[in-house]
Amino acid sequence: MNDTNARTALSGSAASAVFEALSGSPRAPKSAPVLSQAALDAAGRYVPPAYSPIVLAGAVRMIEFALISLVGLSVYLFYVVPVDGFEWYYAAAIGGIAVLAMLAFQTADIYQVQAFRGHEKQYMRLASAWSVVFMIVIGVSFFAKAGDLFSRVWLGSFYVIGLAALIVFRRALFLMVRRWTREGRLTRRTVIVGGGDMGATLIETLRDQKDSGVELIGLFDDRGDDRSSAECAGQRKLGTVDDLVEFGRRTRVDLVLFSLPISAETRLLQMLKKLWVLPVDIRLAAHTNKLQFRPRSYSFLGDVPVIDVFDRPIADWDVVMKWLFDKFVGGLLLIAALPVMAVIAILIKLDSRGPVFFKQNRYGFNNDLVEVFKFRSLRVDAADATASKLVTKDDPRVTRVGRFIRKASLDELPQLFNVVFKGNLSLVGPRPHAVNAKAEARRYDEAVDGYFARHRVKPGLTGWTQVNGWRGETDTQEKIQRRVEHDLYYIENWSVLFDLYIVARTPFALIKTESAY
């Protein structure tokens, strides 16, 4: 995709629209805000990683499908096969019952985290749905005149043992979900933006709801302390919207919920320009809006209607798919690259004194610093771990072997260890930049406003930017601007097929070495 097409594609997404609004003349850099003591206390508490309720529900479906199939097959192997031998239609019946059970349980609405928390209705619905499945099976076999093909003892045992196994599993699931809920793994850590009467109403409504999955952790208001009180409906104010960006980088925030009227368009846009760089869901509460939309326009937090503004990129099952892609494809590439890496290591040792590998801190997901591995390409006495001075053409610091491996980007191969083993890099994503990297003597985040939005996903070994020719030296503001544009396009359009396409194009992109030093 050329530059014009990339920009056109970018302008179609919500995040990119904000980027367009930001990407005029760069503003003076702002230092990180100093958080209040209340915000520091809230951010300083240990918070375990979150578990996706959507992924959990999917995992429960798969486990129960396997459990039902195992029960039916076990009863068949131990009771029917020794007498009648193996018959294929039993296997088909077991599979059909398992599939029918999944549909019945979905209809009974017991694949919700609220149901997993062990309400008694769950077990009644489970037993009813399981009974309906067998009533359907018996009815179908009767009208199909196939009743004589199946053992009645097998069918009855399948029903009783299967129901018992499902109840035992659901009880164990209840104990796990209760523990995860206490730990905060299954709640959405939520901050409210905007106080006043609307904020108080929203906070009280969320508190009154049971099993909404929302954990309120603080209130932020873009108005100063002289215009907004330090507390709203018992929820303490932790700072302004500027403080929220820094707060979201220090602790886990899953959801930002605005309690502002839709008519406050200017205020909303100003705050969105600040918050869109965070990897969070952003919603606008619509519980007090007089302007009503069709129901399909809303999503809900319990009974509270909200309007979706931004979604966290690569969430729920997408995270699982990307993790599997990194481990499987990255593992295969690492195995294939090991002989090449061994040769490069030997050449580096023969060419100059010093270690083979070089470690460097770079920006990772949500601005966390990650330590990445590279083959050493500079002289030991000229090593620059912070990249305060980027490598340029004919740079005297680069060794003879280093010049070759940098041209071909072979110095990045050790980052496959980051992908496969450490997990702080993805195979595909925005390239992680060194913390002090500069363009025209300005740090990247100073040269491009909204630069940190590229850190809403995990950085990658290769990316959309690189395969479109924007790799190598970034000596001008335009170059880093174009990199950020392509990174945002990737984030907004991610898919597994897109990752495969980028991986397939990477070797061809490495052939072009004009800007790689």
TORKE-550338 format. One record per residue (C-alpha): x, y, z. Coordinates in steps of 0.1 Angstrom, whole numbers. Layout:
N
+-------+-------+-------+
:  east : north :    up :
+-------+-------+-------+
:     X :     Y :     Z :
...
+-------+-------+-------+
// end
This chain:
517
+-------+-------+-------+
:  east : north :    up :
+-------+-------+-------+
:     0 :     0 :     0 :
:    14 :    34 :    -9 :
:    14 :    65 :    13 :
:   -17 :    80 :    -1 :
:   -37 :    48 :     3 :
:   -24 :    44 :    38 :
:   -36 :    78 :    48 :
:   -70 :    73 :    31 :
:   -74 :    40 :    50 :
:   -64 :    56 :    82 :
:   -90 :    84 :    80 :
:  -118 :    58 :    80 :
:  -113 :    47 :   116 :
:  -123 :    66 :   148 :
:   -88 :    64 :   163 :
:   -73 :    78 :   131 :
:   -98 :   106 :   130 :
:   -84 :   117 :   163 :
:   -49 :   113 :   150 :
:   -58 :   135 :   120 :
:   -70 :   162 :   145 :
:   -37 :   159 :   164 :
:   -13 :   158 :   135 :
:    -9 :   194 :   127 :
:    22 :   213 :   138 :
:    37 :   195 :   168 :
:    31 :   209 :   202 :
:    57 :   215 :   228 :
:    63 :   183 :   248 :
:    46 :   179 :   281 :
:    63 :   164 :   311 :
:    45 :   135 :   329 :
:    20 :   149 :   354 :
:    26 :   145 :   391 :
:    -2 :   123 :   404 :
:   -20 :   130 :   437 :
:   -13 :   109 :   467 :
:   -48 :    93 :   463 :
:   -40 :    84 :   427 :
:    -5 :    70 :   437 :
:   -21 :    49 :   464 :
:   -47 :    35 :   440 :
:   -21 :    28 :   413 :
:     4 :    13 :   438 :
:   -19 :   -16 :   448 :
:   -11 :   -50 :   432 :
:   -36 :   -58 :   405 :
:   -35 :   -93 :   388 :
:   -39 :   -96 :   351 :
:   -75 :   -98 :   339 :
:   -93 :  -128 :   325 :
:  -116 :  -122 :   296 :
:  -152 :  -133 :   304 :
:  -157 :  -139 :   267 :
:  -127 :  -163 :   265 :
:  -138 :  -179 :   298 :
:  -172 :  -186 :   284 :
:  -157 :  -201 :   252 :
:  -134 :  -223 :   272 :
:  -163 :  -236 :   293 :
:  -181 :  -245 :   261 :
:  -152 :  -265 :   248 :
:  -146 :  -282 :   281 :
:  -182 :  -292 :   285 :
:  -183 :  -304 :   249 :
:  -153 :  -326 :   256 :
:  -167 :  -338 :   289 :
:  -200 :  -348 :   274 :
:  -183 :  -366 :   246 :
:  -160 :  -384 :   270 :
:  -189 :  -396 :   292 :
:  -208 :  -409 :   262 :
:  -177 :  -426 :   248 :
:  -167 :  -441 :   281 :
:  -201 :  -457 :   288 :
:  -201 :  -470 :   252 :
:  -167 :  -485 :   254 :
:  -172 :  -502 :   288 :
:  -208 :  -514 :   283 :
:  -217 :  -517 :   246 :
:  -185 :  -526 :   228 :
:  -177 :  -557 :   248 :
:  -211 :  -571 :   238 :
:  -220 :  -557 :   204 :
:  -186 :  -545 :   191 :
:  -180 :  -511 :   176 :
:  -207 :  -493 :   156 :
:  -201 :  -460 :   139 :
:  -236 :  -446 :   146 :
:  -229 :  -445 :   183 :
:  -200 :  -421 :   177 :
:  -223 :  -400 :   155 :
:  -249 :  -400 :   182 :
:  -224 :  -389 :   209 :
:  -212 :  -360 :   187 :
:  -248 :  -350 :   180 :
:  -258 :  -350 :   217 :
:  -227 :  -329 :   226 :
:  -235 :  -304 :   199 :
:  -272 :  -303 :   208 :
:  -263 :  -298 :   245 :
:  -242 :  -268 :   236 :
:  -271 :  -252 :   218 :
:  -295 :  -260 :   247 :
:  -271 :  -246 :   273 :
:  -267 :  -214 :   252 :
:  -305 :  -211 :   250 :
:  -308 :  -216 :   287 :
:  -283 :  -186 :   291 :
:  -259 :  -204 :   314 :
:  -227 :  -194 :   295 :
:  -225 :  -161 :   314 :
:  -200 :  -152 :   341 :
:  -230 :  -144 :   363 :
:  -242 :  -180 :   359 :
:  -207 :  -193 :   366 :
:  -208 :  -175 :   400 :
:  -230 :  -204 :   412 :
:  -266 :  -191 :   414 :
:  -289 :  -220 :   421 :
:  -309 :  -213 :   389 :
:  -278 :  -223 :   370 :
:  -281 :  -259 :   381 :
:  -318 :  -260 :   375 :
:  -314 :  -246 :   340 :
:  -285 :  -270 :   333 :
:  -306 :  -301 :   344 :
:  -336 :  -288 :   324 :
:  -316 :  -282 :   292 :
:  -298 :  -316 :   296 :
:  -332 :  -333 :   300 :
:  -346 :  -316 :   269 :
:  -316 :  -328 :   249 :
:  -324 :  -364 :   257 :
:  -361 :  -359 :   251 :
:  -352 :  -347 :   216 :
:  -329 :  -376 :   211 :
:  -355 :  -401 :   222 :
:  -381 :  -384 :   201 :
:  -359 :  -384 :   169 :
:  -349 :  -420 :   174 :
:  -386 :  -430 :   178 :
:  -399 :  -413 :   147 :
:  -368 :  -424 :   127 :
:  -375 :  -460 :   139 :
:  -340 :  -462 :   151 :
:  -347 :  -470 :   188 :
:  -336 :  -506 :   185 :
:  -302 :  -495 :   173 :
:  -292 :  -480 :   206 :
:  -288 :  -496 :   240 :
:  -313 :  -483 :   266 :
:  -288 :  -489 :   293 :
:  -262 :  -468 :   274 :
:  -287 :  -440 :   269 :
:  -299 :  -439 :   305 :
:  -263 :  -442 :   319 :
:  -252 :  -414 :   295 :
:  -280 :  -392 :   309 :
:  -274 :  -398 :   346 :
:  -235 :  -398 :   345 :
:  -234 :  -369 :   321 :
:  -256 :  -348 :   343 :
:  -236 :  -356 :   374 :
:  -203 :  -348 :   356 :
:  -217 :  -315 :   344 :
:  -229 :  -305 :   379 :
:  -195 :  -314 :   394 :
:  -177 :  -294 :   368 :
:  -200 :  -264 :   373 :
:  -193 :  -266 :   410 :
:  -156 :  -266 :   405 :
:  -160 :  -237 :   380 :
:  -180 :  -218 :   407 :
:  -151 :  -221 :   432 :
:  -126 :  -209 :   406 :
:  -147 :  -180 :   394 :
:  -154 :  -169 :   430 :
:  -117 :  -168 :   437 :
:  -109 :  -150 :   404 :
:  -137 :  -125 :   412 :
:  -123 :  -118 :   446 :
:   -89 :  -112 :   430 :
:  -104 :   -88 :   405 :
:   -95 :  -109 :   374 :
:  -131 :  -110 :   361 :
:  -141 :   -74 :   368 :
:  -136 :   -44 :   345 :
:  -116 :   -19 :   364 :
:  -134 :    13 :   356 :
:  -128 :    50 :   360 :
:  -154 :    76 :   357 :
:  -147 :   109 :   338 :
:  -168 :   138 :   349 :
:  -184 :   145 :   382 :
:  -214 :   166 :   392 :
:  -250 :   152 :   393 :
:  -246 :   131 :   362 :
:  -214 :   114 :   377 :
:  -231 :   108 :   410 :
:  -262 :    92 :   394 :
:  -240 :    70 :   373 :
:  -218 :    59 :   402 :
:  -249 :    51 :   424 :
:  -265 :    32 :   396 :
:  -235 :    10 :   390 :
:  -231 :     4 :   427 :
:  -267 :    -8 :   431 :
:  -263 :   -34 :   403 :
:  -253 :   -69 :   412 :
:  -230 :   -89 :   389 :
:  -224 :   -60 :   365 :
:  -187 :   -69 :   364 :
:  -177 :   -33 :   370 :
:  -152 :   -23 :   397 :
:  -150 :    15 :   402 :
:  -115 :    25 :   410 :
:  -116 :    63 :   408 :
:  -130 :    95 :   394 :
:  -113 :   120 :   371 :
:  -125 :   154 :   361 :
:  -111 :   178 :   335 :
:  -121 :   207 :   357 :
:   -98 :   219 :   384 :
:  -103 :   215 :   421 :
:  -119 :   249 :   424 :
:  -147 :   238 :   400 :
:  -152 :   202 :   411 :
:  -154 :   187 :   445 :
:  -129 :   162 :   458 :
:  -156 :   135 :   461 :
:  -186 :   124 :   441 :
:  -212 :   100 :   455 :
:  -185 :    87 :   478 :
:  -160 :    81 :   450 :
:  -129 :   102 :   455 :
:  -114 :   123 :   428 :
:   -80 :   111 :   417 :
:   -71 :   139 :   393 :
:   -77 :   155 :   360 :
:   -79 :   138 :   326 :
:   -42 :   146 :   320 :
:   -35 :   126 :   352 :
:   -57 :    97 :   339 :
:   -32 :    90 :   311 :
:    -4 :    86 :   335 :
:   -26 :    67 :   359 :
:   -36 :    43 :   331 :
:     1 :    35 :   325 :
:     8 :    27 :   361 :
:   -21 :     3 :   369 :
:   -47 :   -18 :   350 :
:   -76 :     2 :   337 :
:  -100 :   -17 :   315 :
:  -128 :     9 :   309 :
:  -131 :    47 :   309 :
:  -167 :    57 :   313 :
:  -177 :    93 :   305 :
:  -206 :   108 :   325 :
:  -210 :   138 :   302 :
:  -239 :   147 :   280 :
:  -236 :   141 :   242 :
:  -240 :   178 :   237 :
:  -207 :   185 :   254 :
:  -190 :   177 :   221 :
:  -160 :   201 :   225 :
:  -151 :   188 :   259 :
:  -155 :   152 :   248 :
:  -132 :   157 :   218 :
:  -106 :   174 :   239 :
:  -105 :   146 :   264 :
:  -106 :   119 :   237 :
:   -75 :   134 :   222 :
:   -57 :   127 :   254 :
:   -71 :    93 :   263 :
:   -71 :    75 :   229 :
:   -35 :    65 :   234 :
:   -44 :    42 :   262 :
:   -53 :     5 :   256 :
:   -87 :     7 :   271 :
:  -124 :     6 :   262 :
:  -139 :    41 :   262 :
:  -177 :    45 :   266 :
:  -201 :    74 :   269 :
:  -228 :    67 :   295 :
:  -263 :    74 :   281 :
:  -284 :    69 :   312 :
:  -295 :   105 :   315 :
:  -295 :   116 :   278 :
:  -328 :   129 :   266 :
:  -318 :   121 :   230 :
:  -328 :    84 :   226 :
:  -313 :    62 :   199 :
:  -325 :    28 :   187 :
:  -316 :    -1 :   212 :
:  -291 :   -15 :   188 :
:  -271 :    17 :   191 :
:  -263 :     9 :   227 :
:  -243 :   -16 :   246 :
:  -249 :   -22 :   283 :
:  -231 :   -23 :   316 :
:  -257 :   -42 :   335 :
:  -287 :   -20 :   330 :
:  -268 :    12 :   322 :
:  -269 :    20 :   284 :
:  -236 :    32 :   270 :
:  -224 :    44 :   236 :
:  -192 :    28 :   223 :
:  -165 :    53 :   215 :
:  -133 :    33 :   213 :
:  -126 :    -4 :   218 :
:   -93 :   -17 :   231 :
:   -76 :   -32 :   200 :
:   -68 :   -70 :   200 :
:   -90 :   -81 :   229 :
:  -107 :  -113 :   240 :
:  -103 :  -142 :   215 :
:   -81 :  -119 :   193 :
:   -55 :  -120 :   222 :
:   -56 :  -158 :   222 :
:   -53 :  -161 :   184 :
:   -24 :  -136 :   184 :
:    -7 :  -155 :   213 :
:   -10 :  -188 :   194 :
:     3 :  -172 :   162 :
:    33 :  -158 :   180 :
:    42 :  -191 :   197 :
:    35 :  -214 :   167 :
:    48 :  -193 :   138 :
:    75 :  -176 :   159 :
:    86 :  -210 :   172 :
:    89 :  -224 :   136 :
:   109 :  -193 :   125 :
:   132 :  -195 :   155 :
:   140 :  -232 :   147 :
:   147 :  -223 :   111 :
:   168 :  -193 :   121 :
:   190 :  -211 :   147 :
:   217 :  -222 :   121 :
:   219 :  -186 :   107 :
:   221 :  -172 :   142 :
:   249 :  -195 :   151 :
:   269 :  -184 :   120 :
:   263 :  -147 :   128 :
:   274 :  -153 :   164 :
:   307 :  -168 :   153 :
:   313 :  -140 :   128 :
:   307 :  -114 :   154 :
:   332 :  -130 :   178 :
:   358 :  -132 :   150 :
:   353 :   -97 :   139 :
:   355 :   -77 :   172 :
:   359 :   -82 :   209 :
:   329 :   -82 :   231 :
:   296 :  -100 :   237 :
:   276 :  -114 :   208 :
:   243 :  -101 :   221 :
:   232 :   -66 :   230 :
:   203 :   -57 :   253 :
:   184 :   -25 :   249 :
:   154 :   -10 :   267 :
:   125 :    -1 :   244 :
:    90 :    11 :   247 :
:    65 :   -18 :   249 :
:    28 :   -23 :   255 :
:    12 :     7 :   273 :
:    46 :    24 :   275 :
:    61 :    -3 :   297 :
:    98 :    -7 :   292 :
:   108 :   -41 :   277 :
:   143 :   -54 :   273 :
:   149 :   -67 :   238 :
:   178 :   -88 :   224 :
:   199 :   -79 :   194 :
:   231 :   -91 :   178 :
:   258 :   -66 :   187 :
:   266 :   -45 :   156 :
:   286 :   -16 :   172 :
:   320 :   -15 :   188 :
:   319 :   -23 :   225 :
:   333 :    11 :   234 :
:   307 :    28 :   213 :
:   276 :     9 :   226 :
:   246 :    31 :   230 :
:   219 :    13 :   250 :
:   195 :    43 :   250 :
:   199 :    51 :   213 :
:   206 :    87 :   221 :
:   224 :    89 :   187 :
:   208 :    69 :   159 :
:   231 :    50 :   135 :
:   236 :    68 :   103 :
:   252 :    60 :    69 :
:   289 :    51 :    72 :
:   287 :    54 :   109 :
:   322 :    47 :   123 :
:   307 :    29 :   154 :
:   294 :     0 :   133 :
:   316 :   -31 :   129 :
:   322 :   -48 :    95 :
:   299 :   -77 :   104 :
:   275 :   -52 :   120 :
:   272 :   -32 :    88 :
:   261 :   -64 :    69 :
:   236 :   -77 :    96 :
:   221 :   -43 :   100 :
:   215 :   -39 :    63 :
:   197 :   -72 :    62 :
:   180 :   -67 :    96 :
:   197 :   -99 :   108 :
:   207 :   -81 :   140 :
:   170 :   -83 :   150 :
:   168 :  -122 :   149 :
:   175 :  -127 :   186 :
:   142 :  -109 :   192 :
:   126 :  -142 :   183 :
:   136 :  -152 :   219 :
:   115 :  -123 :   231 :
:    86 :  -134 :   210 :
:    86 :  -172 :   219 :
:   100 :  -172 :   254 :
:    96 :  -139 :   271 :
:    64 :  -129 :   254 :
:    70 :   -91 :   256 :
:    72 :   -89 :   218 :
:    48 :  -101 :   191 :
:    60 :  -115 :   158 :
:    41 :   -87 :   141 :
:    33 :   -52 :   155 :
:    46 :   -17 :   157 :
:    84 :   -19 :   160 :
:    96 :   -10 :   195 :
:   116 :    22 :   196 :
:   145 :    29 :   219 :
:   135 :    53 :   247 :
:   157 :    82 :   235 :
:   154 :    78 :   198 :
:   151 :   111 :   180 :
:   141 :   126 :   147 :
:   155 :   160 :   138 :
:   170 :   162 :   174 :
:   135 :   157 :   189 :
:   123 :   126 :   207 :
:    97 :   107 :   187 :
:    69 :   115 :   212 :
:    78 :   152 :   209 :
:    79 :   151 :   171 :
:    46 :   134 :   166 :
:    17 :   142 :   189 :
:    -3 :   110 :   196 :
:    28 :    89 :   191 :
:    21 :    67 :   221 :
:   -11 :    55 :   205 :
:    10 :    29 :   188 :
:    17 :    13 :   222 :
:   -19 :     2 :   226 :
:    -8 :   -32 :   213 :
:    23 :   -53 :   219 :
:    53 :   -43 :   197 :
:    65 :   -66 :   170 :
:    96 :   -80 :   153 :
:    83 :   -69 :   120 :
:    53 :   -48 :   110 :
:    32 :   -30 :    84 :
:    55 :     0 :    86 :
:    86 :   -21 :    77 :
:    71 :   -40 :    48 :
:    60 :    -6 :    33 :
:    96 :     6 :    32 :
:    96 :    28 :    63 :
:   125 :    12 :    82 :
:   160 :    23 :    89 :
:   171 :    59 :    98 :
:   145 :    84 :   110 :
:   164 :   116 :   104 :
:   133 :   137 :    96 :
:    99 :   143 :   113 :
:    81 :   130 :    82 :
:    97 :    96 :    85 :
:    85 :    91 :   120 :
:    51 :   106 :   111 :
:    47 :    80 :    83 :
:    57 :    52 :   106 :
:    31 :    62 :   132 :
:     4 :    64 :   104 :
:    12 :    29 :    92 :
:    13 :    15 :   128 :
:   -21 :    30 :   135 :
:   -35 :    14 :   103 :
:   -22 :   -20 :   114 :
:   -37 :   -16 :   149 :
:   -71 :    -7 :   135 :
:   -72 :   -34 :   109 :
:   -54 :   -63 :   127 :
:   -63 :   -99 :   118 :
:   -44 :  -132 :   118 :
:   -44 :  -132 :    79 :
:   -30 :   -96 :    80 :
:    -2 :  -109 :   103 :
:     5 :  -138 :    79 :
:     6 :  -114 :    49 :
:    31 :   -91 :    67 :
:    53 :  -121 :    77 :
:    52 :  -133 :    40 :
:    62 :   -98 :    27 :
:    89 :   -92 :    52 :
:   117 :  -111 :    34 :
:   110 :   -91 :     2 :
:   110 :   -59 :    22 :
:   144 :   -67 :    36 :
:   159 :   -68 :     1 :
:   155 :   -30 :    -1 :
:   184 :   -18 :    21 :
:   187 :    19 :     9 :
:   177 :    34 :    42 :
:   190 :     6 :    65 :
:   224 :    14 :    81 :
+-------+-------+-------+
// end
